[in-house]
Amino acid sequence: MLRGHETIREQFRRLLARDRLGGSLLFVGPSGIGKRQFAMFLAQAVLCERRPEERLDPCGECPSCRQVLAGTHPDVDLVSRPADKAFIPVETLIGDKEHRMRAGLCYNISLRPYSGRRKVAIIDDADYLNKEGANCLLKTLEEPPPRSVLILLGTSEQRQLPTIRSRCQIVRFAPLATADVAAILLDMGAAASGDEAQRAAELGQGSVERAAAWCDPALVEFRGLLVDTLCQREFDHAEAARLVSQFVDQAGKEAAAKRNRLRLVVSLAEEFYRRLLRTCYASADSGEAAEAEGRGSEAALARATLAALRWIPGDEAITACLDLCLDCLSHIDANANQATLIDWWLDELAAAARTGRAAV
């Protein structure tokens, strides 16, 4: 069941009713808010055997609907970045060297639809298209084959090359409503109760992916330890690195799982610094603003915010810390060495928070 994004659903209903569905679409929005699910829902709708596509209401039970969900429909191609790769391999788009333009997504979408209706191709993780991969798509995006739809999923327009953006109709997805996220958590069994689902949904900021992570008490405990560390003017770097590394290693032995966990750690720090910046701008009396925002379950975070604002020199220092978090995320995506990256990140954060400049 698809929840939320009613405005976008209505937009696509009108397009389908007028037979004006674009052939090249770029879905952008934060991770975990349902872009991929909507793309699969759209594929079901245009291939459903029981209901006309203009209803945008697939039955979910016919062979085509079931095949789309199972990833086995002959008219649907789904490409994503492999867990052990920094980018989407070119081979998945145009075939390997022996089968250039005779295999891969661009070739498959050029074929006549098996069902006689449409061909649908979905590129998940389009943020991880390198320049070579993006260039392979340009002709297909510029002139999509008849009755075909190519959907790229990304987190922002800025992470796509201008040549990609200019050839796509951009569809912007907003974070889900808290009530929708809570309902999804209960449906998927991630939360044990309505209260837990509500609390996790509020922390998830419109993302089911992030909200599901907040159903783990270990994450709540770790965030408390992390912000308690970051709010100190001087902290033990070795102990902080041990804390982060231990939490990352708990994700399992797979490198991809550890990278995802480290990405989550850095995003927690990023949110902490964004909170500092908001509080700094919200009131001349930053401490009062932090305390007011942090009543109830977020009281510990509010105290850490107040403690940090007592010594951080100003918004430039906070912005420098935010930039370092974004840099660290890009290094994670590039498969940097985990231990080295953690040490570098924490050292740079400590220096930037004190002086507004990175360590020399």
N, C-alpha and C positions, 0 to 999 in steps of 0.2 A: 504493500500500500504506500503510495506516494503522499507525503505530508508537506504542507507549506508551498511557497512559491506560486500562489494562486494568480498573481498578476502575470507572471511569465507563462503559466498554463493557458490563461485566456488569450495572451498574445499569440501563442502557437495555434490555438484553436482557430483564431481569425485567419491566420496565414494559411492553414490547411484548408479551411472552408473556401478560400479564394484561390487555392492552388498556387500560392505564392511562397511556399517554403523555400528558403535560401539553400543553395547547394554547399556553401562553406560557412560554418558557424564557429565562433570562438566563445565558449562559456568561461567566464572569469568570476572569481569570488574566493573567499577563504576556504581552506581545506575542511573537509568533513561536513559541508552544509547541504550535500545532495546533488552536486552537479553531475556526477557519474550516474547516479540513480535516475536523474531526470533524462539523461541521454539514453539510457537503456529503456526507460519508460516511453520515450519518443520513438525509439526503434520498434518497440512492441506495438505502439499505436499505428505506425505506418505499415506494419506487416501483419497485423492481426487478421485472422481469417473470418472472424464472426462479426466484427464491427467496422464501420467505415472510418477511415483515418481522421476525417474532419471532426469526429466526436472527441478525439484525443482521450479515449477511454477504453484501452485494450481489455479484453476479457480475462486475460491472465491464465486461461485454461486450454485454449486451442493449441495444436502442435507448434504453430509458429511462436506464440507467446512463450511457451515452455522452452523452446529451443533458444530463443533470445536470452532468457534468464540463465539457461545452462551454458551459454557460450558456444552453442553448436549450430546455430542457424547459418546456412550457406550464404545468406545475403548480408551478414553482419560480421565485420572485422573489428576486433578490439586489440589495440597495440598499447603497451605500457612499458615503462623503463624497467628492465630486469633489476632485481635487488642488488646484484653485484656489479652494476654498471653505473657510471656517472651520467651517461646520456642514453637516449634512445638509439639503439644501433641502426645505422643506415640500412642494413640488410633487411630489417623488418618492414622498411618502407618501399624499397625498390629491388629486393632480392640480393643474393650474394653475387660475387664477381662472375660466376658462371651462368647466372640467371638474371642479369641486370634487366629490369623492366619486363621480366617474364615471370616474376613472383613478387611477393610483398603487397603491402596495402594499396599502393598506387595502381598496381596491375589488377588486383582483385576488384577494386571499385570500378574499373573500366569495363568489366565484363557485364554481359546482359544479366539482369536479375534472375535468379533461379525461380523465384516465386512469380515473376512477371510484374512485380509492383515496384519496389525500390531496392537500391543498394545503400547500406549504411556503414560508414567507417567511423570509429571513435578512437581518438588518440588521447589516452590518459597521460598525465604527467607531461603535458606539452611544454611546461616550464623547462623540461630537460631535453628539448631539441637543440642540438648544437647547430652551428651555421651550415654545415654540410647537410644535416638532416632537414633543416628548414628549407634549404634551397631545393631539395628533392621534391618538396611538396608544392612549390610555387605554381607550376603548370597546372596541376590538378586543382589547386585552390582557385586559380584564375579562370579555368574553364572546366568546371565539374562535369562529369559525364551526365547525360540525361537521366532523370529519375534517380539521382544519387544524392546523398547527404554526407558530408564530411564534417565531423564535430571534433574540435580541439578543446581540451579541458585544461585550464590553467588557473593560477591564483591571482594573477593581475595582468593587465594589458602591457605594463612596462617590462615584464619578463619575456615578452614575445618580440621578435624582430619586427621592425617597421614594415618589411615586405610581407610578413604574415598578417599583421593587423590590417593593413590596407586592403587585403583580399578577402577578409572575413566580415560577416555581420557579427558584431559583438553583442553578446547577451550577458548582462551583469546580474549575478545572483547575490542577494543579500543574506546575511546570517538568518537562520531559522528563529522563529519565536520560541521563547523559553518553554511554553506549554507544548509545542510540537516536539521539541527535543526531549522533554520529560516523557512524553507518550511513546516516542521511538525507543528510548532506553528501556521502558517497561516491556514493549513489544519484543525487543530483542533479548530480553532477560539479563541485561547488563546491570540493572538496579533491582534490589530485592524488595523495595517498597516505594510508595509514592513520595514519601518524604526524602528518601535517598535520591530518587530520580529528580525531584525538584531542585535539591541542593546541587547535584552534579550538573544539571542543565543550566543553572545560574552561573556556575563557574566555567561552563563550556563556551559561553559567549556566542551562542548560536551555532556551534559546531558539534555534531553528534560524536565525531571522532574524539574531540577533546573532552566532551562531557563523559563519554564512556571511560576515559582514562581516570576521571575524577571519582569514579565509583570504586577505585582501588584505594583503601585507606593508606597504603604505603606511599602513594603519591602525595596525599595530604600531609603526611608526616614529613616527607622529604622537602616539600615546599617550605614548611616551617623552618627546617634546618638550613635550607639554602638562603632564605631571606634574612634569617638571623645572622648568617655569615656576611652577606653582602651589605647589611646595614652598619657594619662596623668599620670605623676608619682604618684600623689595623687588624688584619685577621691572619691566622696561621695558614699560609698558602699550601703547605704540605697536607695539612689536615683537611682543608677544603677540597684539594684534588683527590684525596682518598675518599671523601664523602661522595663526590660526584662519580668517581670511577666505580665505586662499589655499587651505587644505584644503577649505573649504566650496565654493569656486568650482570646484574640480577635479571636483565631482559632475556638472557639465554646465551647460548654459544654462537648463534648465527650472527655474522657481521651486520647483516641488514637490520636485524632486531636491535642490535646495540646502537647503530646509527640513528634509528628512529627514537630510541630512548634518549640519546644525547641531544637530538634535535628538540625533544620535549623539555629537557633540562634547560637548554638555552632559551627556549620560548618562555619558560617560567621566569627567568631572569629578565628577559625583554619586557614581559608584562609588569614586573616589579618596577623597572625604570620608567616605563610609560606611566605607571601610577604616580611615581615621584614627580614626573613632569606635569601631569594633570593637577596634582595637589599644589605644586609650586605655583602654577598659573591661577589656580582657583581662588586663592586668598592670600593677602599679604601675611596673614597669620597662618602659615602652613600647618603648624602643629594642630591648631583647632580644626582645620579642614580634614586632616588625616584622622583624627579621633572621631569626628562626626561620620566619616565614610565607613569607619570600620567597626561599628557596633555589631554585637552578636557573633556569629561564627567567624567573621573576618577580623575580629579584634586583634589577634596576634599580628596579622599583616599590617594593620593600621599602626600598631606600636612600632613595628620595624620601619615603616615609612617615616614616622615621626623621628625615630632615632637617626635615620640617614639624613633627613633634612636639616638636622642640627649642625652637621659638619660639611656636607657637600657644598662646594663653593657657589654653585648656581646652575642655571639651566644648561649652560654650555658643557659642563661636566656630565650632566645627566644625558645630554644628547650624544656625547662622545661614547658613553657606555652603551647606549642604544645602537650606535653605529658598529661597535665591536661585536655586539650580539648578532647583528645582521651579517657581518663579515664571517663570524664563526659558523653561522648556518651555511654560508656558501662553501666554506672549507669542508664541512661535513658532507655536503653534496658531492664534493670533489674527492671523497674518500681519503681525507687526511688521516694520518696516524692518530688514533684516539688519545693515547696518553700524552703525546706531545701537544696536541691541540688543546686538551683540557688545561695543561700547565700554562700554555701561552695565553689562553683566554682569561684565566683567573688573574694572572700577573698583569695583563693589560687593563682588565677591569679595575683592579685596585689602583693602578697609577692614574687612569683616566678619571676615576671618581674623586681622587684627591686633588688633581691639578687641572682637569679638563683636557689633558693630553695623554697620549699613549706612552708606555714605557719606552725608553731609549735603549 
